[in-house]
């Protein structure tokens, strides 16, 4: 006995097929209402702030050790007569708060980057998410690498150069704690951020937003922005600005090379 004949399933209309394919390729962000966006943003901000608060409490408990860690590149130079001074009654207390907050930002940076990724991810396509996951990992590593390079190399060379001018004219340097911390913290954050340029260049190239020819064509504008950034982050001294601008220019060149290698063929 033969089984009953069954009709083959009716094919879906072409418009419905195209609609289903488009829906599969549409980011989740496009289907999320405004209230969902605001709720996700609030959640990410709260978690980031909690991470900073927890890191701040931990860093404040060890603030003296962190302070001597930051001051070590300066004290290691053994400049004759060099002293760190405070010129105000509450300066020691606010210096501790500042040191703890700076250290907390570094400690909580992976969490902040992770929460930023969670907020941005729904607005990306699947192939963009794959590259963005790498950006979160390597972005954290390169941020810490930039801060380490600043601490291990730039501090020693920069402080040695500037404080050596005191010795040349036989003046004993007395440096305010607040000014030293502001200067060193700005440099640490600046180098941590600028070391993200190659990683950001790779990600934006892979998702098709930039390419190496664009970076080459915009070099003159990048040069102006680099020196403006160096002027903001360093004291009003042309040598200090050049010391910061040179690594920025080098990393911009590395970003062009990374963009060329990461181009979508």
N, C-alpha and C positions, 0 to 999 in steps of 0.2 A: 504494500500500500504506500503510495507516494505521499510525502508530506504536502500539506496545502501550500499552494503558491502564495508567496508574500510579495507585496509590492516593495520595491526599493524605496528607502526614505527619500522624501522630496527634498531636493537641494534648497538651501536657504537662498533667499533673494540676494542679489549682488549687493544691494544697498545695506542690507543687514550685516552681511559679511564684512563690508568695509567699516560699518559702524562698530562692530565688535573688535576689529583689529585696531581701530583708532582708540577705542576705550582701553585696550590692553597696553597701548603705547603711551597713553596720557598719564602724566604724573598724578600721584594721589592728591597733590596740592590743588589740582584743578577741580577736583570733586569735593573738596572740603569747604564748608561754609565759613563766613568771616568769623563767627563765634568760635569755630574750631581753631582757626589761626591764632586768635587772641588768647585762647586757652592754652594752646601749645607754647606760645611765646611767654606767657606768664609762668608756666611750669618750668621752662628752660631758665628763665631769669631767676626764679626762686631757688632752683637747684644750684645754679652758679653762685648766687649770693651766699647760700648756705655753705658751699664748699670753701668760698673765700673766708667766711666767718670762722669755720672750723680750723682752717689753715692759720688764720690770724691768731686764734687762741693758742694753738700749738707753738707758733713762732714767737709769740710774746713771752711764753714760758722759757724760751731759750734765746731771748733777744740779745743778751750780752755776748753769747758765743757767736751769734750771727753778726753782730756789730764788729767784733774783732776779726771775723772772717772777711768782711768787707774792707776793713782798714788794713789788713795784712799787706796787700800790694804796696800801700803807701809807707807803712812802717818798715817794710823789708828793705827799702832803699837806703835806710840808715843815713838820712840827711842830717848833718850836724845842726843841733838846735831846733829840729822840727818838733812842733807840738800841735796837738789838736785842742782847741779851746771852745768854750761856750760863752756867749756874750749876753745871755738873758737868763732870768730866774727859771722860767719853765722850759728852757731849751732842752735840757737833758730828758725830761719826760716826753716832750713831743718828738724828740729824736728817736726814742725807743718806739713810740707809736709808728713813726715813719718807717723805721727799719723792719718792724714786724709786718707792716702792711705790704712793703715791697717784697719781702720774702714770701708772704702769703699769696701774692699774685703769681709768683713763679711756681709755688707748690700747687696751686689750684688751676694752673693753666691747662693741664690735660683735661680736667673736668669741664672747664669753660669751653674748650675746643670741641669736646664731645657733645655738650649741650647745643652748641651752635650747629653742629652737624645734624643732630636730631631735629632741629627746627627747619633746616634747609633741605634735608633729604626728601621729604614728601614732594617738593617742587622739582625734583630731578627725574630724568628718565633712568631706566635701569643701567644702561651703559655709563651714564654720568655718575651714578651712585658707586659703581665699582671703582672708578678713578677717585671719587671723593673719599672713599674709605682709606685709600692709600694716602691721600692728602692729610687726613687726620693723624695717621701714624707718623708719617715723615715730617709733617708740620711740627709736631711736638718735638721730635728728635732734632730738627734743624733749629728750632727756637732755643733749645737747651745748648746746642752746639755753638750758636751765635753768642749766647751769654758766656759760655765757657771761654770762647776765643777772646772776648772782650776782657774777661777777668784775668786770663793767663798771659795774654800778649799785649793788648792795647793799654791796659792799666799800667803795666810795668814800663812800657816804652813812653807812653804819654806823660805819666807822672815824673819819670826820670828826666824827660826833656824840660817840662815846665819848672820843676823844682830846681833843676840844674842852673836856671837863670838866677835864682837867689844866691847860689854859691858864687857865681861869677862876680856879683857885686857885693858879696860879703854881708848879706842880710839874712837874719834868722827867720824862717817862715813860721808863722802862726796861723793855722787854718781853722776856720769855723767848722764845727761838726756838721751843722745843718747844710752849709754850702757844699761841703765835701760829699755828703750823702746825696744831695740833689744832683750833683754833677755825675757821680758814679752810677746812681740809679737810672738817670736818663740814658747814659751810655749803655748800661746793661740791657735795658728795654729796647733801645734803638737797635743794637746789634742782634738781639733775639728776633726782632721783627724783620730786619733787612735780610737775615739769613733765610727767611721764608720765601724770598723772591724766586729762587730756582724751583722750589716746590710748587709755588703758585703758578709759575710759568708753565710747568709741566701739566698741571691740572687744566688750566684754561686752554692750553693748546690741544689737549686730548678731547675736550668737549667742543672744540671748534670755535671758541670765542676770540682767540688771538692766533697769530702765527709769527714766525721769526722775522719775516719781512716787515710786518707792522712794528715790531719792537725796534728794528733798525731805522725805520722811517721816523719814529718818534724819539730818536735819541737826543735831539737838541732840546726837546721839552723835558725829557727825563733828566738831562744835565742840569737844567734850571731848577727843577724840583729837588734834585739831590742836594744842591748847594743851599737851597732854602731850608730843607730839612736839617742840614748840618748847622746852619746858622741858628735855628730854633733850639736844637738839642745841646749845643755847646756854648761856652762863654764867648763874648764878643772879641774873639781873637782869630785872626786869619789862619794861623798855624793849626789851631784846634779844629777849625772847620775843614781844613784840607785833610787832616788826619782821619776825620770821619767820612769825608766825601770820597776818598780814594777806595776804601773797601766797598762803599756803595757802588761806585763805578765798576769795580771788578765784578761784583755780584750781578750787576746789570748785564755785563758781558757774558757771564756764566748763564744767566737766564736766557739770553739769545741763543746760546749753544744748546741749552736744554730744550728750548722750543723747537729748534731745528731737528734735533734727534727724536723728539716726541711727536713730530708732525704726522697727521693721519695720511697714509699713502693710499 
